[in-house]
């Protein structure tokens, strides 16, 4: 399909002359039009002459007392005035969007975040801003939000494109090991990260198809544990549900499990080895920074998520609890 070419019967510069003509036709005078437009009468005359030259016929009849319209002027007025009114209304409506929190807001988010966002943030945002239509696209790969038509994306950490603006939404988050009480009753509690290799662990497959290693901090150093178990999933919600059903142990960001820990459906283990990772970051291109709907979402999300994810809500136990375990792992360590 070819490109449709728009046809302008007059040069773009003559559109100013059309605006002047409409004022002269309404007020029936050059001086009155000049006063309303804030220009000189001679400038009004020049604009009208240029417009008449462009259309090829006289538009106005000048007398000593007032200004009248020719037949061509009457026809131009009857068609141009409604069009100009519509154009003015369109410009005013577009300018109004500079302050109005409304319209479609498209966000790309990792699947892992959906339970976190769906519990409180999204329902409350939609209730607070009913004129905003929120569209979420959930996937676990980093994408080019501009190329794929999103207003913004949310990710863990701060590894984003250099030309993006990054806004941290939450403090750093801990990843923890959780299991159902029935699982621990049957299999016991691991006392060191290495003991996880003797437990039934729910494995997580990453977007690159690799199996995710569980990361811990032992004596201040990161330690990765390759776990095994009866189930492999690629979705955080499935991971959580499997742990709730007692299938095995799951490795999750603590906020995902907080509700179930509080009501006793999940228990934690190895908390003193929990690794702290970067929190949630929202990123967007510079061109969307001025969108009121995006500004509203950023402010709302930062306030809500930082309130929900206060570090005091998931502090690690005192380090003394871990000393006996680390001594077994590293008996040569000088404490």
N, C-alpha and C positions, 0 to 999 in steps of 0.2 A: 504494500500500500504506500503510495507516495505521500509526501508531506503536503498538507493543505496550506496553501499560501493565502494569508489574509490580504485583502485589497483595500487600501486606503485611497479614496478619491482625492484627498488633499494631503499635502506634506504634513508630517507629524508636528512641525512647528506651527502650522496653521490652527491646531486645536486650541491654542490660546486665543486666537482670533475668534473662534466659534464661541468661547466663553464670554468674550467681550461683546460679541453680537447679541447674545441672549440677554445680557444686562441692558444694553441699549434698547433692544426691542421691548423689554419690560417697562423701562422708565421713560421711553420715548424722548430721550435727550442725551447728547454727548457729555454735557457738563455734569448732569446728574449721575451718569454712568461712571464718569471719571472720579467723582467724589466717593461713590460706593466702592470702586475698585482700588482707590488710593493711588491713581496714576493721573497724568496730565491729560487734558482734552485732546492735545495733539497726538499723544500716544494712542488714545482711543481711535482717532481718525486713521492713524497709520495701520492699526490692527484691522479695522473694517475694510480699508482699501486693499490690504494684502489678502483678506478673505475673499472679497469680490473678484480680485484678479484670479485667485485660485479656482473659484467656481465658474468664472467666465460670464457672470451676469450681475447687474446691480441688485442689491438686497435692500437698500434703504433709500427713501425719498426724503431729502433734506429741504425743509422750508425755513423761513425766518423765525417761526414760532415753535416748531417741534419737528420730530422725525417720524416719518411713516414707513411702512413696509411695502415693498413691491410684491407682485404675485410670487416671485421666487423666494422673497424674504418670508412671506407668510407660510409657504410650504416648508421652508427650512425650519422656521420656528416651530411649526406643528409637529415635526418629526424629531428635531434635535433636542427640544426641551425635555420631553419624557425620557429620552436616552440619557441626557445629562443628569436628570434627577436620579435615574437608576444608577448611573456611575457614581454620583456623590454618595448615595446610600450604601453602595458596595464598599467604597473607600472608608466610610464611617464605620461600617460593620467590621471591616478588617482591622481598623485601628482599635476598635473595642476589644478585639481578641488579645490585645497587648496587656489587658488587665483581667480578663475573664478566665476563670479556671474551668475550662470545659473542653470537650472534644475527645478524640480517640488518642489514648496513650499506649503505645506498643512497647512492651518490655520483654527482653530475653533473659531467662533465669535458669540456673541449673536445676535439674530434677530434685537434687538433694534439698533444695531450699523450699520446695513446695509445701511440705508440712509446716515448716516454720512460718511461711508467709500466710498460708491459708487459715491458720488457727485464729489469729487476731488482726494482723496488719491489714490484710486485704478487705475483710468485711468492714472494718472500721473506716478505712479510707473511702470505700465505696459509699458508705453511709454519710460520711462527712462531706464528700464532693460528688453529689448525685449527677451533676452535669458532665462528669468525666466518665468515658467508657474505657475501661481497662482491658487490654488484651495481653495475655501472658502466653509466651511460647517457651516451653520447657525442653531443654536439651543440655547435655553436659559438655559440649565442646565450645571452645572460645570461637566467636564469630566476629565478622566485621559488621557492626550494627548499622553502619551507613549503607553498605552495599546491600544488606538484606532488609532495609526499610524499617529498622527499629529506632525509637526515640532514645533508648538507653538499654544497658544490660547490667546485670548484677552477677558478681562472681566472688569466689573465695580468694583472698589475697589481693595483691596489687600488680600482678603480671598482666598488664594491658597494653594496647597499642600506644605508641609514643604520642600520637596526635589526639588522644582522648583526654578528657577531664575526668579525674578520679575523685570520688567523694567517699570517705570511710563512713559506713553506716553503723558499725558495732565495734566494741573493743575486741581484742584477740579472743579466740574461742578455744577451749580445750576439746580434744577428742578423747573419749573414754571407752572402756570396755563394760558392756552391760549384759545381763542375762536374766531370765525369769527365775523367781525363787525356786521353782520346781527343778530347774536345771542344776542350780547350785546344791540342792538337797541330794540330787542323784550323783553329780560328778565332782562336787567340792569346789573350793575357790583356788584359783592359781595364786601363788604368792610372789612370783617373779614373771616378767614378760616371757622368759624362755619356756616356762611351764605351759604357756599357751599352745605349744606344739603337741602337747598331750591332751588337748581339749578339742571339743567339737566347735569349730569357729565358722561363722557365716562369712564367706568370702565375697569381695566386691570387685567386679570387673570394671575397669576404667574405660573411657571412650576410645583409648588407644588399644583396647582389648587385652591389656596387661592385668594381672591380678594385683590388687592393691595390698602392699605390705603395711602392717600396723606399726606405727611409730611411737616410741616411748623415750623418756629421758631417764637415763641411769647415770648417777654420779655426775650430772651436769652435761652428759654427752648424749646425742641422739642415737637410738638403737632401733633398727628396723627388724621386725619379726615376720617371716613368711609363715602364715598360718594355713591350716588345712581343715576341711570339714565336709559335712554332707550336702552343703548348698552353696551355689554361686549365684549372685544376683547382680544386676546393673542399676539398681534403683534403691535410693535411701529409704523410701517408704516400705518397700518389700523387705529390706534389711531389718528395719524396726519391727515390722509385723512378725517376721520369722523369729526374732528374739522374744517377742511377747508370747509366742506360741510354744517356746521352749525348745526350738530346733537346735539352738546353739548360742554361742556368745557373739555379740555384734560390736563393731567398732564404729562409733558415731560421734558427731559433734554434740557436746553435752546439751545444748538447748533443745535438740531434737528429742531427747529422752527425759527432759526435766519433769514433764507432767506425769509420765508413767513411773518415774522414780518417786515422786511425791505421793502418789496413791498406792505405792507398794507393788505395782505390777512388774517393775524391773528393779534390780539391784546392781550396784556398781562394784567393780573390783579393780585392783591395781591403780587406784586413784593417785597414789603418791608417785607413780611413774608417768602420769598423764602429760602428754605433749601439748603445748600451747601453740596454736597456729594463727595465722593472720585472720582477721575477721572478715566481714562482708564489705565489699566495695561496689558502689554503683559507678558506672562509667558512661560517658556520653560525648558526642562530638560537640565542638564549640557552637555550631549553628543552632543547636537545640537549647542552649543555656538560657535563652530569654523566654522560653515557652512557660507560661504561667502554670500549666498543668504539670510540667516536669518539676518546676520549682516547688510546687505544693506537695508533690509526692516525695521529693527529697527531704523537705523539712518534716513532713509527717513521719516518714520511715525512720529518720535519724532519731526523732524524739521517742517513737514507740519502741524501736528495737533496742536503743540504748537503755531504755527503762526496763525492758524485759530481760536484757542480757547483762545486768550489773555483775561485775566480777565477784562481788560478795555473795552472789547467789550460787556460785560454783567454785569456791576456793578449794585448793588442794589441801589435804590433811597436812599437819605439821611434819617436817622432814624426818623427825626422830622416829616416826612410825615405820619408815622405810629402812632404817639402818640395819636391822637384823637380816632383811632380805638381800640388801646389796652386799653384805659381808659374805653371805653364802655364794653369791655370784662371783665376787671378786675378793677372795680371802686375803690377797696380797695388798689390797688397797689400804693406804695409810689414812685413817680417819682423823 
